[in-house]
Amino acid sequence: MLDKTAQDILALALNAPGSLLSAAGVSQRLSLSDNTARSRLKTLASRGLLRALKDGRGLVYQAPASVAKLKQWMGVQG
């Protein structure tokens, strides 16, 4: 189960399909520390709910463009 902070980040991502999220951007929008935002983004990516993409030396996280895309990332059929 996701904690409230991770749920808030996931809601932010799902409200902007296909968008890219950075730890700094999430921390600013949700009034979190950078470390908290980074940790929760990594958790969401490890569960297949976001996709981590290399951006220079860091990472950005991509929101799924659709529920179908999310299912594809998670390996769910149907």
N, C-alpha and C positions, 0 to 999 in steps of 0.2 A: 504494500500500500504506500502511496506517495504522501509525504507530509504536506501541510498547507502551503508552504513556500513553493515546493515543486509543482503543486496543483496550480498555483497562481501563475507560475512561469509557463506551464503547459497551456493554460487558458490564453495567455498572451500570445503564444505561438499559434494556437489553433484559430485565433481571431485574425491572423494575418497569414493565410496559407502561402507556403513557398518562401516566406520571408527568412532573412538571416538575422540571427540574434547573437550579440556579443555579451560577454559577462559584464562589461562596463555599461552597455546600453540597458541590460536587464536590471542591474543594480540601481541605476539612475531612475528608471521607470517605476520600480517597485520599492524604492528606498531601502535597499539591502546593501550589505558590504560586498565588495568585489569578490571576496573569498566565498561568501555564501552563495552568490549568484553562480560563480564558477563551479562550485561543488554540486549544486542542484542541476545545472546544465549537463554536467558529466553524468550524473545519475540518470537523467532522462535519456541521454544518448546511449548509455549502457543498457537501458531497457528497450531500446529501439524506438523510442517515442520521438526523438529528434535525431538528426544526422550530424555528426561532427565533421567539419571540413577544415582543412589546413588553410590558414590565412597569414602568410608571412611566417613569423615565429610563433604565432598563437593559433587559436581555433575560433571559428564561428560555428553556430549551430543552426541548421536548416529545419524549419517547420515543414511538415508534410503538406503537399499541395492539395491533398484530398484524403478522405478516409481510405479510399482504394490504394493510394500511394503508401499510407501508413501501414496498411495490411501487407503490402508488398515488402516493405522494409522489415516487417516483423515475421515474414514468412508464413503468413496466414492465408489460406486459400478460401475462396468463396466470396 
